[in-house]
Amino acid sequence: MQILCLIAKTHFSHSLSFSLLFEKSNILRVLTFFPKIFGTGGVKLVLGGSVKTAMVPPAVTTTLVTPKSNPPILRNPRTTGVNPDASPQDSNLRPPLGKPRTIAKRPGDHLRLSFQNYTSPKKPLFSDHQVLDSLMADLEPDVQVPPFFICPISLEMMKDPVTLSTGITYDRDSIEKWLFSQKNGVCPVTKQVVDVDIELTPNHTLRRLIQSWCTLNPSSGIERLPTPRLPISKIEIVKLLKDLKSPHLQMNCLKRLKTIVMENEKNKRLMESVGAADYLACILNNMTSSPVAGEVSGVDGFVSTEADELALSILYHLQLSPIGLKSLFGKTGDFVETLTRVMERAASYESRAYAVMLIKAMLEVAEPMQVTSLNHRFFMVLVQILVDEISQKATKATLKLLLNVCPWGRNRIKSAEAGAVPVLIDTLLDCTERRISEMVILVLDQLCLCAEGRAELLKHAGGLAVVSKKIFRVSSLASEKAVGILHSVAKFSGNRSVLHEMLQLGVVGKLCLVLHVDCGRKTKEGAIEILRMHSSVWKNSFCIPYNLIVSYPS
């Protein structure tokens, strides 16, 4: 039978056309609707509207029309056959059957459906009236969400509406992210300052309205939102912290606190506000107590337990504010020593990593006197962290920590005496990660500002060679600092043997190459100063290639 005969029964013209706004959801249903109605019959779908990629069913052909004179824009317009009833223009626009095609949007385009004179080998599955009724029902617009159900931040329907002190209602996840993660202290709508310590007020009435509306619209694919569970309160956290003092309740309380702190940013700020950091620090400070059954003892009276590791993990994930870190540093004067013991003797690598990252955060906000008072053992433990290669995160934290503390007092000398320079050179030799290589060069630049650091660098067989090799291979900052290391060595430790070693290892040639390369101003000026400093020894050397020696600075 022919589709044209079916349409003629309804007293329509040669083709049946519909005009409607082009909507994504409607097009998806239309493209899958016709094969169900007409089986393997043919229907021509004329589309105009927004950009859309869809799978074209075997029984449907598509083309694009537009009210404008410009030709339609198609992507991947290959064809796999020509319909004998289609015009040449339509054949060119026809995509491969079963292949995705993209239709480009033009303002004012609409969707038009037209039945064409295609022959179907099978009978239609439905009558003509059923076809038209089903088609029109399928093209009805989607249900609109009431505007007061929409969160002003996410612009999505609220799941757990809460109201600020300004009277504006938001979805809980969105406003908590705004206030706590993004550190904003104002209402997004009214711009009024809000107290972040005040708990958010749940809007139960609006939540019940949203749930009822979802229940009334299941046919549109809207599922009923579950009732959110109540957020953690300060009273519950305070009770858990007090129960930490009880030995038989300590483990359960720590596990519960770990779950709370990992949930969201608001819980972290809530725990910090009630003094959770002090309770956890006290547990860690008690690690030097006498061992009991089931505990793993180390040297120097150090005791590592599962409770200690949990407490350290919670303290790290609290991500304390600078005020909280300063308070922790001030109230527990021996806490740095405690974390040093954890870095040195903890049974798990994870705990050692948490300890080094926590102490890095503390020393970033510490007073200069607290940074200069770090003992020799502290730097030895940091060097051991680099040797053990616990993780990239721990390695980066250790390098950052050394970079922050070395400029203060005698910390450069303490680091060099702890053996940091040879370990850093070995790390640079084996490292393939650019960020770590850059940080190693930055730390070496700091250590080479003292005589002990330069002596350790020259003592290592690959010290000068690896520093020279990293120029232009890591980053512009690393190249600048690598030239700075060579400048410190050449200026303060440049005896005759060192100068000949630099010449034989190709360091001087690399410095001459710097003059030919477009690099930073400080890098080029540093190289020129080094070459001029020892020109009497290097300028007429046969170890420098001729194409480089001709540019040797006078």
C-alpha positions as CSV (number, residue, x, y, z in Angstrom):
1,M,0.0,0.0,0.0
2,Q,1.0,3.6,-0.3
3,I,1.2,6.1,2.5
4,L,-0.3,8.7,0.2
5,C,-3.5,6.8,0.0
6,L,-3.7,6.7,3.8
7,I,-3.5,10.5,4.0
8,A,-6.1,11.0,1.2
9,K,-8.7,9.4,3.4
10,T,-8.5,12.3,5.8
11,H,-9.1,14.8,3.0
12,F,-5.7,16.4,3.3
13,S,-3.7,17.7,0.4
14,H,-0.8,15.8,-1.2
15,S,1.3,16.2,1.9
16,L,0.6,16.7,5.6
17,S,2.6,19.4,7.3
18,F,3.0,20.5,10.9
19,S,4.7,23.6,12.2
20,L,5.9,23.9,15.7
21,L,8.8,25.1,17.8
22,F,11.8,22.8,17.5
23,E,12.5,21.1,20.9
24,K,15.1,18.6,21.6
25,S,12.8,16.1,23.4
26,N,10.2,16.3,20.7
27,I,12.7,15.5,17.9
28,L,14.0,12.5,19.8
29,R,10.5,11.1,20.0
30,V,9.6,11.9,16.4
31,L,12.6,10.1,15.0
32,T,11.7,6.9,16.9
33,F,7.9,7.3,16.5
34,F,7.5,6.7,12.8
35,P,9.1,3.2,12.6
36,K,6.7,2.1,15.3
37,I,3.7,3.4,13.3
38,F,4.6,2.5,9.7
39,G,6.8,-0.5,10.2
40,T,9.3,-0.6,7.3
41,G,7.3,2.0,5.3
42,G,8.7,5.3,4.2
43,V,8.2,8.7,5.6
44,K,10.0,11.9,4.8
45,L,10.9,14.0,7.9
46,V,11.6,17.6,7.0
47,L,13.6,19.3,9.8
48,G,14.6,22.9,10.5
49,G,15.8,24.1,13.9
50,S,18.4,23.8,16.5
51,V,21.6,21.8,16.2
52,K,20.8,18.2,16.7
53,T,22.5,14.8,16.2
54,A,20.2,11.8,16.1
55,M,20.2,8.3,14.8
56,V,18.1,8.1,11.7
57,P,15.9,4.9,11.7
58,P,16.1,2.7,8.6
59,A,12.5,3.7,7.7
60,V,13.0,7.4,8.0
61,T,14.7,9.9,5.6
62,T,15.5,13.4,6.7
63,T,16.2,16.7,5.0
64,L,16.5,20.3,6.1
65,V,14.5,23.2,5.0
66,T,14.8,26.9,6.1
67,P,12.7,30.0,5.4
68,K,15.9,31.8,4.4
69,S,17.6,31.7,1.0
70,N,20.9,30.4,2.4
71,P,21.6,26.7,1.8
72,P,21.3,24.5,4.8
73,I,24.4,23.6,6.8
74,L,25.1,19.8,7.0
75,R,27.9,17.9,8.5
76,N,28.9,14.5,7.1
77,P,26.5,14.8,4.2
78,R,27.5,11.4,2.6
79,T,24.7,9.4,1.1
80,T,24.2,5.6,0.8
81,G,21.5,5.6,-1.9
82,V,19.0,7.7,-3.8
83,N,15.3,7.5,-3.3
84,P,13.6,7.2,-6.8
85,D,10.8,9.5,-5.6
86,A,13.1,12.1,-4.1
87,S,14.4,15.1,-5.9
88,P,18.1,15.4,-6.7
89,Q,18.4,18.1,-4.0
90,D,16.7,15.9,-1.5
91,S,19.0,13.0,-2.4
92,N,22.1,15.0,-1.8
93,L,20.8,16.0,1.7
94,R,19.9,12.5,2.6
95,P,22.2,11.1,5.3
96,P,23.4,7.4,5.5
97,L,20.7,5.2,6.9
98,G,21.3,4.4,10.5
99,K,24.1,7.0,10.8
100,P,24.1,10.1,13.0
101,R,23.6,13.4,11.2
102,T,23.9,17.0,12.5
103,I,21.5,19.8,11.6
104,A,22.6,23.4,12.1
105,K,20.3,25.9,13.6
106,R,19.2,29.1,12.1
107,P,16.9,31.6,13.9
108,G,13.3,31.3,12.8
109,D,13.6,27.7,11.5
110,H,10.7,25.4,12.3
111,L,10.0,21.7,12.1
112,R,7.9,20.5,9.2
113,L,6.7,16.9,8.8
114,S,5.5,15.7,5.4
115,F,4.3,12.3,4.2
116,Q,5.7,11.4,0.7
117,N,4.7,8.8,-1.9
118,Y,6.9,6.0,-0.6
119,T,5.7,2.4,-1.1
120,S,5.6,0.1,2.0
121,P,5.7,-3.6,1.6
122,K,3.7,-4.1,4.8
123,K,0.3,-2.8,6.1
124,P,0.2,0.0,8.6
125,L,0.1,-1.1,12.2
126,F,-2.5,1.6,13.1
127,S,-5.4,3.4,11.4
128,D,-5.0,6.8,10.0
129,H,-6.8,8.5,12.9
130,Q,-4.6,6.6,15.4
131,V,-1.6,7.8,13.5
132,L,-2.6,11.4,13.6
133,D,-3.7,11.3,17.3
134,S,-0.6,9.6,18.4
135,L,1.6,11.9,16.5
136,M,0.0,15.1,17.8
137,A,0.0,13.7,21.4
138,D,3.7,12.9,21.1
139,L,4.5,16.5,19.9
140,E,2.9,18.1,23.0
141,P,5.3,20.4,24.8
142,D,7.1,19.1,28.0
143,V,5.8,20.1,31.4
144,Q,7.2,23.3,32.8
145,V,8.8,23.4,36.3
146,P,7.3,26.1,38.5
147,P,9.8,29.0,38.8
148,F,9.7,29.0,42.6
149,F,11.0,25.4,42.5
150,I,14.2,26.5,40.9
151,C,17.4,27.3,42.9
152,P,18.7,30.8,42.1
153,I,22.3,29.4,42.0
154,S,22.1,26.1,40.1
155,L,18.9,27.0,38.1
156,E,17.8,23.5,38.7
157,M,14.9,22.1,40.7
158,M,15.7,22.1,44.4
159,K,16.1,18.8,46.2
160,D,16.6,20.1,49.7
161,P,15.4,23.7,49.9
162,V,16.9,25.8,52.8
163,T,16.3,29.5,53.7
164,L,19.0,32.0,54.6
165,S,18.6,34.7,57.2
166,T,17.9,37.1,54.2
167,G,14.7,35.2,53.4
168,I,15.9,33.7,50.1
169,T,15.6,30.0,49.6
170,Y,18.3,27.9,47.9
171,D,19.1,24.2,47.3
172,R,21.2,23.1,50.3
173,D,24.1,21.7,48.2
174,S,24.4,24.9,46.1
175,I,24.3,27.4,49.0
176,E,26.7,25.3,51.1
177,K,29.2,25.2,48.2
178,W,28.7,29.0,47.8
179,L,29.3,29.8,51.5
180,F,31.9,27.2,52.5
181,S,33.7,25.9,49.4
182,Q,33.9,29.2,47.6
183,K,34.3,31.2,50.8
184,N,31.5,33.7,50.0
185,G,30.0,35.5,53.0
186,V,27.1,37.2,51.3
187,C,23.6,36.1,50.0
188,P,23.9,35.5,46.2
189,V,20.6,37.3,45.5
190,T,20.5,40.2,48.0
191,K,24.3,40.6,48.5
192,Q,23.6,41.0,52.2
193,V,26.3,39.7,54.6
194,V,25.3,36.4,56.3
195,D,26.7,34.6,59.3
196,V,28.1,31.3,58.1
197,D,28.1,29.9,61.6
198,I,24.3,30.1,61.7
199,E,22.7,26.8,60.6
200,L,20.5,26.9,57.5
201,T,16.8,26.7,58.0
202,P,15.1,23.8,56.1
203,N,12.0,25.0,54.0
204,H,9.8,22.0,54.7
205,T,6.7,23.5,53.1
206,L,8.5,24.1,49.8
207,R,10.0,20.7,49.8
208,R,6.6,19.0,50.3
209,L,5.2,21.1,47.4
210,I,8.1,20.0,45.1
211,Q,7.5,16.3,46.1
212,S,3.8,16.6,45.5
213,W,4.3,18.2,42.1
214,C,6.8,15.4,41.1
215,T,4.2,12.8,42.2
216,L,1.6,14.5,39.9
217,N,3.8,14.5,36.8
218,P,5.2,10.9,36.5
219,S,4.2,10.7,32.8
220,S,6.8,13.4,32.0
221,G,9.6,11.3,33.4
222,I,9.8,13.2,36.7
223,E,10.6,11.1,39.7
224,R,9.6,11.9,43.2
225,L,12.4,13.4,45.2
226,P,13.3,11.4,48.3
227,T,13.0,13.2,51.7
228,P,16.6,14.4,52.6
229,R,18.0,13.3,55.8
230,L,18.7,15.8,58.5
231,P,22.2,17.4,58.4
232,I,24.6,16.9,61.2
233,S,24.3,19.3,64.1
234,K,26.8,20.9,66.5
235,I,25.3,19.1,69.4
236,E,25.9,15.7,67.8
237,I,29.5,16.6,66.9
238,V,30.2,17.9,70.5
239,K,28.9,14.7,71.9
240,L,31.1,12.6,69.7
241,L,34.2,14.7,70.6
242,K,33.5,14.2,74.3
243,D,33.1,10.5,73.9
244,L,36.6,10.4,72.4
245,K,37.9,10.4,76.0
246,S,36.3,7.1,76.6
247,P,38.6,4.3,75.5
248,H,35.8,1.8,74.6
249,L,34.0,4.5,72.5
250,Q,37.0,6.1,70.9
251,M,37.2,4.0,67.8
252,N,33.4,4.2,66.9
253,C,33.5,8.0,67.5
254,L,36.5,8.4,65.2
255,K,34.9,6.4,62.5
256,R,31.7,8.4,62.7
257,L,33.7,11.7,62.7
258,K,35.6,10.5,59.6
259,T,32.3,9.9,57.8
260,I,31.0,13.3,58.8
261,V,34.1,15.2,57.7
262,M,34.2,13.5,54.3
263,E,30.6,14.4,53.5
264,N,30.8,18.1,52.6
265,E,32.6,21.4,53.3
266,K,29.9,22.6,55.7
267,N,30.6,19.7,58.1
268,K,34.3,20.6,58.1
269,R,33.7,24.2,59.1
270,L,31.2,23.0,61.7
271,M,33.7,20.6,63.2
272,E,36.4,23.3,63.3
273,S,34.0,25.8,65.0
274,V,33.4,23.4,67.9
275,G,37.1,22.7,68.5
276,A,37.5,19.3,66.9
277,A,41.1,20.0,65.9
278,D,42.2,20.3,69.6
279,Y,40.6,17.0,70.5
280,L,42.3,15.2,67.6
281,A,45.7,16.9,68.4
282,C,45.5,15.6,72.0
283,I,45.0,12.0,70.7
284,L,48.1,12.4,68.5
285,N,50.1,13.9,71.3
286,N,49.4,10.9,73.4
287,M,51.1,8.5,70.9
288,T,54.2,8.6,73.1
289,S,52.4,6.9,76.0
290,S,53.2,3.4,77.1
291,P,52.2,0.7,74.6
292,V,49.2,-1.6,75.3
293,A,48.1,-4.9,73.8
294,G,47.3,-4.8,70.1
295,E,49.4,-1.7,69.4
296,V,52.5,-1.5,67.2
297,S,55.5,0.0,69.0
298,G,58.4,1.8,67.3
299,V,61.6,3.2,68.7
300,D,61.9,6.1,71.0
301,G,58.6,5.2,72.7
302,F,56.6,5.9,69.6
303,V,53.3,4.1,69.5
304,S,51.1,3.8,66.3
305,T,47.5,2.6,66.6
306,E,44.5,2.6,64.3
307,A,43.0,5.3,66.4
308,D,46.0,7.5,65.8
309,E,45.8,7.0,62.1
310,L,42.1,7.8,62.0
311,A,42.7,11.0,64.1
312,L,45.4,12.2,61.8
313,S,43.3,11.5,58.7
314,I,40.4,13.5,60.1
315,L,42.7,16.3,61.1
316,Y,44.1,16.5,57.6
317,H,40.7,16.3,55.9
318,L,39.4,19.1,58.1
319,Q,41.4,21.5,55.9
320,L,41.6,24.0,58.7
321,S,41.5,27.7,58.0
322,P,44.6,29.8,58.6
323,I,43.2,30.9,62.0
324,G,42.6,27.2,62.9
325,L,46.1,26.2,61.9
326,K,47.6,29.1,63.9
327,S,45.5,28.1,66.9
328,L,46.6,24.5,66.6
329,F,50.3,25.6,66.3
330,G,50.0,27.8,69.4
331,K,48.1,25.6,71.8
332,T,50.2,22.5,71.2
333,G,53.8,23.6,71.3
334,D,55.1,20.0,70.8
335,F,52.6,19.2,68.0
336,V,55.3,19.7,65.3
337,E,57.5,17.2,67.2
338,T,54.5,14.8,67.2
339,L,54.0,15.1,63.5
340,T,57.8,14.6,63.0
341,R,57.5,11.3,64.8
342,V,54.6,10.3,62.6
343,M,56.5,11.1,59.5
344,E,59.4,9.1,60.8
345,R,57.8,6.0,62.3
346,A,54.2,5.6,61.3
347,A,53.4,2.1,60.0
348,S,51.4,3.3,57.0
349,Y,52.6,5.5,54.1
350,E,49.3,7.2,54.1
351,S,49.7,8.5,57.7
352,R,53.2,9.7,56.8
353,A,51.8,11.6,53.8
354,Y,49.0,13.1,55.9
355,A,51.6,14.3,58.5
356,V,53.9,16.0,56.0
357,M,51.0,17.7,54.2
358,L,49.5,18.8,57.5
359,I,52.8,20.2,58.8
360,K,53.3,22.0,55.5
361,A,49.9,23.8,56.0
362,M,50.8,24.7,59.6
363,L,54.2,26.2,58.7
364,E,52.8,28.3,55.9
365,V,50.9,30.3,58.5
366,A,53.4,30.0,61.4
367,E,55.4,32.9,62.9
368,P,59.0,33.3,61.7
369,M,60.3,32.3,65.2
370,Q,58.4,29.0,64.9
371,V,59.9,28.3,61.5
372,T,63.5,29.1,62.5
373,S,63.3,26.9,65.6
374,L,62.9,23.7,63.6
375,N,65.5,21.1,64.7
376,H,68.0,19.0,62.7
377,R,65.9,15.9,63.1
378,F,62.9,17.5,61.3
379,F,65.0,18.0,58.1
380,M,66.4,14.4,58.3
381,V,62.8,13.1,58.4
382,L,61.9,15.2,55.4
383,V,64.9,13.8,53.5
384,Q,63.8,10.3,54.3
385,I,60.3,11.0,52.9
386,L,62.0,11.9,49.6
387,V,64.1,8.8,49.7
388,D,61.1,6.5,50.4
389,E,59.0,8.0,47.5
390,I,55.7,7.5,49.4
391,S,53.7,9.2,46.7
392,Q,53.9,12.1,44.3
393,K,51.6,14.1,46.5
394,A,53.8,13.5,49.5
395,T,56.9,14.3,47.5
396,K,55.5,17.6,46.2
397,A,54.4,18.5,49.7
398,T,57.9,17.8,51.1
399,L,59.6,19.9,48.4
400,K,57.2,22.7,48.9
401,L,57.8,22.5,52.7
402,L,61.6,22.7,52.1
403,L,61.1,25.6,49.7
404,N,59.1,27.5,52.3
405,V,61.4,26.9,55.3
406,C,64.9,27.1,53.8
407,P,65.0,30.9,53.5
408,W,64.6,31.3,57.3
409,G,67.5,31.3,59.7
410,R,69.9,28.4,59.4
411,N,67.5,26.1,57.8
412,R,69.5,26.0,54.5
413,I,72.5,24.7,56.5
414,K,70.3,22.2,58.4
415,S,68.9,20.8,55.2
416,A,72.3,20.5,53.6
417,E,73.7,18.7,56.7
418,A,70.7,16.4,56.7
419,G,71.8,15.1,53.2
420,A,69.1,16.9,51.2
421,V,71.4,17.8,48.2
422,P,72.4,14.4,47.0
423,V,68.9,13.1,47.4
424,L,67.5,16.0,45.4
425,I,70.1,15.3,42.6
426,D,69.2,11.6,42.5
427,T,65.5,12.6,42.3
428,L,66.3,15.0,39.4
429,L,68.1,12.3,37.6
430,D,65.2,9.8,37.7
431,C,62.3,12.2,37.6
432,T,60.0,12.4,34.5
433,E,57.3,14.6,36.1
434,R,58.0,18.3,35.2
435,R,56.4,19.9,38.2
436,I,58.6,17.8,40.6
437,S,61.7,18.5,38.5
438,E,60.9,22.2,38.7
439,M,60.5,22.1,42.5
440,V,63.7,20.1,43.0
441,I,65.6,22.8,41.0
442,L,64.0,25.5,43.1
443,V,65.1,23.8,46.3
444,L,68.6,23.2,45.0
445,D,68.8,26.9,44.2
446,Q,68.0,27.8,47.8
447,L,70.5,25.3,49.2
448,C,73.3,26.4,46.9
449,L,73.1,29.9,48.5
450,C,75.1,28.4,51.5
451,A,78.6,26.9,51.3
452,E,77.4,23.6,52.7
453,G,74.9,23.2,49.9
454,R,77.4,24.0,47.1
455,A,79.9,21.6,48.6
456,E,77.4,18.8,48.5
457,L,76.5,19.6,44.9
458,L,80.1,19.5,43.8
459,K,80.7,16.3,45.7
460,H,78.0,14.5,43.7
461,A,79.3,13.1,40.4
462,G,76.3,14.2,38.5
463,G,75.5,17.4,40.2
464,L,76.7,20.0,37.7
465,A,75.8,17.8,34.7
466,V,72.1,17.2,35.6
467,V,71.6,20.9,36.6
468,S,73.0,22.0,33.2
469,K,71.0,19.3,31.3
470,K,67.7,20.6,32.8
471,I,68.1,24.0,31.2
472,F,65.4,24.4,28.5
473,R,64.0,21.0,29.4
474,V,61.6,21.7,32.3
475,S,60.2,25.2,32.3
476,S,61.4,28.8,31.9
477,L,61.4,29.2,35.7
478,A,63.5,26.0,36.1
479,S,65.9,27.2,33.5
480,E,66.3,30.5,35.3
481,K,67.0,28.8,38.6
482,A,69.3,26.2,37.1
483,V,71.4,29.1,35.7
484,G,71.2,30.6,39.2
485,I,72.7,27.4,40.7
486,L,75.6,27.5,38.2
487,H,76.1,31.2,39.0
488,S,76.3,30.5,42.8
489,V,78.9,27.7,42.1
490,A,80.9,29.8,39.7
491,K,80.9,32.8,41.9
492,F,81.5,31.4,45.3
493,S,83.1,28.0,44.7
494,G,84.8,28.5,41.3
495,N,88.3,27.2,41.9
496,R,90.4,25.9,39.1
497,S,89.2,22.3,39.3
498,V,85.6,23.3,39.4
499,L,86.0,25.5,36.3
500,H,87.7,22.8,34.3
501,E,85.0,20.3,35.3
502,M,82.3,22.7,34.1
503,L,84.2,23.0,30.8
504,Q,84.6,19.3,30.3
505,L,80.9,18.5,31.3
506,G,79.6,20.9,28.6
507,V,78.2,23.4,31.2
508,V,80.1,26.3,29.5
509,G,78.8,25.3,26.1
510,K,75.3,25.2,27.5
511,L,75.7,28.7,28.9
512,C,76.9,29.9,25.4
513,L,73.8,28.3,23.9
514,V,71.6,30.3,26.3
515,L,72.8,33.4,24.5
516,H,71.4,32.2,21.2
517,V,68.0,31.1,22.5
518,D,65.0,33.3,23.1
519,C,64.6,32.9,26.9
520,G,64.0,35.0,30.0
521,R,66.0,38.2,30.6
522,K,67.3,37.0,34.0
523,T,68.4,33.6,32.5
524,K,70.4,35.3,29.7
525,E,71.9,37.9,32.1
526,G,72.9,35.2,34.5
527,A,74.6,33.2,31.7
528,I,76.5,36.3,30.4
529,E,77.7,37.1,33.9
530,I,79.0,33.6,34.5
531,L,80.9,33.6,31.1
532,R,82.4,37.0,31.7
533,M,83.4,36.0,35.3
534,H,85.8,33.3,34.0
535,S,86.4,34.3,30.4
536,S,90.2,34.0,31.0
537,V,89.8,30.3,31.5
538,W,87.0,29.4,29.1
539,K,87.1,31.8,26.2
540,N,89.9,30.1,24.1
541,S,89.0,26.5,25.1
542,F,88.6,23.9,22.4
543,C,85.9,22.2,24.4
544,I,83.4,24.8,23.3
545,P,82.0,24.4,19.7
546,Y,83.1,27.0,17.2
547,N,79.6,28.2,16.4
548,L,79.1,29.0,20.1
549,I,82.6,30.3,21.0
550,V,82.2,33.1,18.4
551,S,79.4,34.6,20.5
552,Y,81.3,34.4,23.8
553,P,80.7,37.7,25.6
554,S,83.7,40.0,25.8
